[in-house]
Structure formats: C-alpha cells, structure tokens
Amino acid sequence: MSQQVPLNFQRVSSEEMTLRAEKLLELMKKRRSVRDFSTDPVPAGVIERCLQIAGRAPSGANQQPWHFAVVRSQEVKRKIREAAEAEEREFYESRAPQEWLDALDHLGTDAQKPFLESAPALIAIFQKSKVSDEKGEEVKVYYPKESIGLATGFLISALHQAGLATLTHTPSPMKFLNEVLERPSGEKPFLLLVVGYPAEGCQVPAIEKLALGEISSEH
C-alpha cells in the first residue's frame, strides 16, 4: 500500500465558488480552434508551465502514460507539415467518405496545413502502452486513452488561460511523428497540438455550442 499524505484542499464560500465558475466559463467561451497563426514566438517558460499543468491530470493507477514533444525548430516543423499534408491529400482524395467531407465542409478545411510551419510551436502528444513501475520494470498501461484525453484537456485549457490559441490536428495515420521526432514504437501518436497567437485579422467559422440542457441531465 502506498504512503498516504494529508490532502491539501481548502473550501471557499458558495459566493466565491460561483464567481470562480462564472469567470472560467466566460474565459472558456472565448476559446476557439485557430487555423491562421502569427509567427510571433511564445514567451519562454509558458508552454513548459502548461505542460506541468497537463501532467497533473488524473490517470489510471497514476501511470501517467503520456509524452509531450514540443517542436520549435523550423526544419522539424517543415518535415511534420510535409508528412501531414501527404496523409491529408490521401484522406481528402480517396480515404474520406463523402459524409465526412460534407461534415467538414463548413470549416473550410483542405489538405493544405500552413499553420504547421507558421505557428511558433507544435506539441505532439504520445500515448504510452507501457510505463516503468516503482521497481523500474515495464508494466502494461491501464486506461491509456482515457488518461491521455484528460491530460490533453488540461493542456488545452491551460494554454488558453495563459493567453495562447490552439488547434487540435489529427492527420491519420500519424505514425510519421514517431519517425520525425524519434519517439519509440511503444508510443502511439494521439494528437498534434498547434500552439501560438492568432494571426492579425484571424477569422473563425461561426458555430454554436450546445446549451446546458442538451449536454447534461439531473437524476
């Protein structure tokens, strides 16, 4: 049995709870996926702090089956763009069913992904199939998809609250990321997160989010 330590938790008043929730809601309402990025660099240390926040996400058996590869090199970003666009061309030209293409139509997306080079940073998120236990031995990961999804949500929220825009990019397949970033075969690419500032005059699609009554219920 692991060692137990006191929980560091402080209750706040109901008024403070409501205020915090409302302020966070208003902030998160402004979060949008961006496809037109400025080349302006991100201040040093900001992404690293957000990654530390992502690392605080819950995971099955606390195995923390994630790796975040931060890409700032222009040469590496170019290689990723070339590989991603090759997969995207095949997707749009032959692999994607028409229903899927119709669903994407209102977003105006295509096989061209210039943001993979213009954005100051990319974060390739990898899902580990095995991790080392307390004895240094490799063990199977339990609930890897759920765990990596939670960490990714933490990261996107943290980056937004820090003042950065993001785009979740998922070219399929993404195995090329292992080769370009020299990650072991036991790590499966989960998502490519594009990070930076929106370009001046950036436009985003007009969309609506479902109302509370459509996404929740009480019993």
GUTORLUM-741608 format. One record per residue (C-alpha): residue in three letters; x, y, z. Coordinates in nm, 3 decimals, always signed. Layout:
<recs>
REC type      xx      yy      zz
REC  ALA       X       Y       Z
...
</recs>
This chain:
<recs>
REC type      xx      yy      zz
REC  MET  +0.000  +0.000  +0.000
REC  SER  +0.136  +0.343  -0.095
REC  GLN  +0.218  +0.605  +0.166
REC  GLN  -0.071  +0.840  +0.244
REC  VAL  -0.031  +1.217  +0.289
REC  PRO  -0.280  +1.483  +0.402
REC  LEU  -0.495  +1.631  +0.125
REC  ASN  -0.419  +1.996  +0.052
REC  PHE  -0.770  +2.128  -0.008
REC  GLN  -0.934  +2.449  +0.105
REC  ARG  -1.308  +2.515  +0.094
REC  VAL  -1.429  +2.851  -0.031
REC  SER  -1.761  +3.025  +0.019
REC  SER  -2.053  +2.948  -0.212
REC  GLU  -2.025  +3.303  -0.347
REC  GLU  -1.658  +3.256  -0.430
REC  MET  -1.731  +2.919  -0.593
REC  THR  -1.998  +3.073  -0.814
REC  LEU  -1.773  +3.365  -0.907
REC  ARG  -1.483  +3.137  -1.000
REC  ALA  -1.706  +2.915  -1.211
REC  GLU  -1.862  +3.210  -1.392
REC  LYS  -1.526  +3.374  -1.463
REC  LEU  -1.385  +3.050  -1.600
REC  LEU  -1.694  +2.994  -1.814
REC  GLU  -1.663  +3.341  -1.967
REC  LEU  -1.296  +3.281  -2.039
REC  MET  -1.355  +2.938  -2.196
REC  LYS  -1.637  +3.074  -2.412
REC  LYS  -1.365  +3.265  -2.596
REC  ARG  -1.165  +2.952  -2.673
REC  ARG  -1.170  +2.869  -3.044
REC  SER  -0.971  +2.643  -3.270
REC  VAL  -0.745  +2.861  -3.485
REC  ARG  -0.601  +2.779  -3.828
REC  ASP  -0.429  +3.108  -3.902
REC  PHE  -0.133  +3.167  -3.669
REC  SER  +0.110  +3.451  -3.617
REC  THR  +0.480  +3.368  -3.631
REC  ASP  +0.539  +3.561  -3.306
REC  PRO  +0.725  +3.343  -3.054
REC  VAL  +0.571  +3.226  -2.728
REC  PRO  +0.742  +3.370  -2.417
REC  ALA  +0.996  +3.137  -2.262
REC  GLY  +0.861  +2.901  -1.999
REC  VAL  +0.489  +2.942  -2.076
REC  ILE  +0.446  +2.615  -2.264
REC  GLU  +0.655  +2.434  -2.004
REC  ARG  +0.429  +2.558  -1.723
REC  CYS  +0.122  +2.448  -1.918
REC  LEU  +0.277  +2.105  -1.968
REC  GLN  +0.329  +2.081  -1.594
REC  ILE  -0.043  +2.152  -1.556
REC  ALA  -0.122  +1.877  -1.809
REC  GLY  +0.095  +1.644  -1.604
REC  ARG  -0.135  +1.700  -1.305
REC  ALA  -0.424  +1.528  -1.485
REC  PRO  -0.563  +1.210  -1.330
REC  SER  -0.463  +0.881  -1.491
REC  GLY  -0.541  +0.515  -1.442
REC  ALA  -0.335  +0.383  -1.148
REC  ASN  -0.142  +0.714  -1.168
REC  GLN  +0.063  +0.564  -1.452
REC  GLN  +0.080  +0.895  -1.641
REC  PRO  +0.111  +0.732  -1.985
REC  TRP  +0.193  +1.046  -2.181
REC  HIS  +0.481  +1.218  -2.351
REC  PHE  +0.467  +1.573  -2.489
REC  ALA  +0.718  +1.650  -2.765
REC  VAL  +0.749  +2.028  -2.811
REC  VAL  +0.861  +2.133  -3.158
REC  ARG  +1.001  +2.481  -3.220
REC  SER  +1.260  +2.401  -3.488
REC  GLN  +1.154  +2.537  -3.826
REC  GLU  +1.318  +2.243  -4.002
REC  VAL  +1.133  +1.987  -3.791
REC  LYS  +0.803  +2.173  -3.834
REC  ARG  +0.859  +2.164  -4.211
REC  LYS  +0.914  +1.787  -4.203
REC  ILE  +0.597  +1.741  -3.999
REC  ARG  +0.399  +1.959  -4.240
REC  GLU  +0.522  +1.765  -4.544
REC  ALA  +0.434  +1.430  -4.388
REC  ALA  +0.098  +1.552  -4.255
REC  GLU  -0.006  +1.703  -4.588
REC  ALA  +0.080  +1.380  -4.768
REC  GLU  -0.160  +1.194  -4.539
REC  GLU  -0.421  +1.469  -4.568
REC  ARG  -0.413  +1.464  -4.950
REC  GLU  -0.482  +1.092  -4.947
REC  PHE  -0.759  +1.146  -4.692
REC  TYR  -0.939  +1.416  -4.891
REC  GLU  -0.885  +1.248  -5.229
REC  SER  -0.960  +0.884  -5.151
REC  ARG  -0.996  +0.773  -4.790
REC  ALA  -1.265  +1.002  -4.651
REC  PRO  -1.631  +0.906  -4.715
REC  GLN  -1.845  +1.182  -4.865
REC  GLU  -2.048  +1.215  -4.543
REC  TRP  -1.731  +1.303  -4.355
REC  LEU  -1.627  +1.555  -4.618
REC  ASP  -1.975  +1.709  -4.601
REC  ALA  -1.943  +1.738  -4.220
REC  LEU  -1.611  +1.921  -4.260
REC  ASP  -1.730  +2.148  -4.538
REC  HIS  -1.845  +2.436  -4.315
REC  LEU  -1.497  +2.457  -4.162
REC  GLY  -1.334  +2.520  -4.499
REC  THR  -1.051  +2.276  -4.437
REC  ASP  -0.841  +2.103  -4.702
REC  ALA  -0.511  +1.918  -4.736
REC  GLN  -0.302  +2.235  -4.703
REC  LYS  -0.174  +2.287  -4.346
REC  PRO  +0.046  +2.601  -4.348
REC  PHE  -0.015  +2.652  -3.976
REC  LEU  +0.217  +2.359  -3.907
REC  GLU  +0.505  +2.586  -4.011
REC  SER  +0.377  +2.933  -3.925
REC  ALA  +0.279  +2.861  -3.564
REC  PRO  +0.570  +2.908  -3.322
REC  ALA  +0.522  +2.571  -3.154
REC  LEU  +0.374  +2.227  -3.209
REC  ILE  +0.313  +1.978  -2.929
REC  ALA  +0.299  +1.618  -3.040
REC  ILE  +0.117  +1.417  -2.773
REC  PHE  +0.208  +1.049  -2.747
REC  GLN  +0.024  +0.772  -2.562
REC  LYS  +0.244  +0.514  -2.395
REC  SER  +0.149  +0.147  -2.399
REC  LYS  +0.393  +0.062  -2.119
REC  VAL  +0.549  +0.255  -1.831
REC  SER  +0.809  +0.176  -1.566
REC  ASP  +0.686  +0.081  -1.220
REC  GLU  +0.846  +0.163  -0.885
REC  LYS  +1.097  -0.120  -0.940
REC  GLY  +1.195  +0.011  -1.283
REC  GLU  +1.020  -0.274  -1.461
REC  GLU  +0.794  -0.219  -1.764
REC  VAL  +0.426  -0.277  -1.696
REC  LYS  +0.111  -0.253  -1.905
REC  VAL  -0.082  +0.075  -1.900
REC  TYR  -0.446  +0.069  -1.793
REC  TYR  -0.698  +0.320  -1.930
REC  PRO  -0.442  +0.486  -2.161
REC  LYS  -0.691  +0.661  -2.391
REC  GLU  -0.894  +0.799  -2.103
REC  SER  -0.577  +0.919  -1.928
REC  ILE  -0.422  +1.087  -2.233
REC  GLY  -0.757  +1.250  -2.316
REC  LEU  -0.776  +1.403  -1.969
REC  ALA  -0.419  +1.534  -1.989
REC  THR  -0.483  +1.684  -2.332
REC  GLY  -0.792  +1.862  -2.200
REC  PHE  -0.590  +2.004  -1.912
REC  LEU  -0.326  +2.124  -2.158
REC  ILE  -0.566  +2.294  -2.399
REC  SER  -0.739  +2.472  -2.110
REC  ALA  -0.408  +2.579  -1.958
REC  LEU  -0.277  +2.719  -2.286
REC  HIS  -0.598  +2.913  -2.341
REC  GLN  -0.592  +3.057  -1.990
REC  ALA  -0.227  +3.155  -2.044
REC  GLY  -0.333  +3.361  -2.347
REC  LEU  -0.248  +3.128  -2.635
REC  ALA  -0.457  +2.984  -2.917
REC  THR  -0.453  +2.618  -3.016
REC  LEU  -0.563  +2.380  -3.288
REC  THR  -0.612  +2.007  -3.240
REC  HIS  -0.477  +1.844  -3.555
REC  THR  -0.515  +1.471  -3.620
REC  PRO  -0.379  +1.362  -3.958
REC  SER  -0.443  +0.992  -3.999
REC  PRO  -0.231  +0.789  -3.968
REC  MET  +0.018  +0.981  -3.754
REC  LYS  +0.294  +0.721  -3.730
REC  PHE  +0.524  +0.962  -3.915
REC  LEU  +0.552  +1.158  -3.589
REC  ASN  +0.745  +0.870  -3.430
REC  GLU  +0.999  +0.884  -3.711
REC  VAL  +1.033  +1.263  -3.735
REC  LEU  +1.054  +1.311  -3.357
REC  GLU  +1.249  +0.991  -3.290
REC  ARG  +0.998  +0.852  -3.042
REC  PRO  +0.992  +0.479  -2.959
REC  SER  +0.744  +0.248  -3.132
REC  GLY  +0.569  +0.181  -2.799
REC  GLU  +0.440  +0.538  -2.801
REC  LYS  +0.132  +0.597  -3.016
REC  PRO  +0.073  +0.948  -3.156
REC  PHE  -0.251  +1.074  -3.005
REC  LEU  -0.280  +1.429  -3.127
REC  LEU  -0.078  +1.716  -3.272
REC  LEU  -0.150  +2.042  -3.091
REC  VAL  -0.068  +2.364  -3.277
REC  VAL  +0.013  +2.650  -3.037
REC  GLY  +0.065  +3.024  -3.072
REC  TYR  -0.107  +3.357  -3.124
REC  PRO  -0.383  +3.408  -3.381
REC  ALA  -0.267  +3.599  -3.688
REC  GLU  -0.386  +3.958  -3.715
REC  GLY  -0.734  +3.962  -3.868
REC  CYS  -0.781  +3.589  -3.800
REC  GLN  -1.128  +3.461  -3.888
REC  VAL  -1.301  +3.152  -3.744
REC  PRO  -1.618  +2.971  -3.853
REC  ALA  -1.945  +3.089  -3.700
REC  ILE  -2.054  +2.799  -3.479
REC  GLU  -2.282  +2.739  -3.182
REC  LYS  -2.218  +2.519  -2.880
REC  LEU  -2.498  +2.305  -2.739
REC  ALA  -2.691  +2.450  -2.446
REC  LEU  -2.656  +2.306  -2.095
REC  GLY  -2.988  +2.122  -2.123
REC  GLU  -2.866  +1.944  -2.435
REC  ILE  -2.542  +1.815  -2.287
REC  SER  -2.645  +1.730  -1.931
REC  SER  -2.925  +1.585  -1.718
REC  GLU  -3.006  +1.554  -1.350
REC  HIS  -3.141  +1.240  -1.182
</recs>
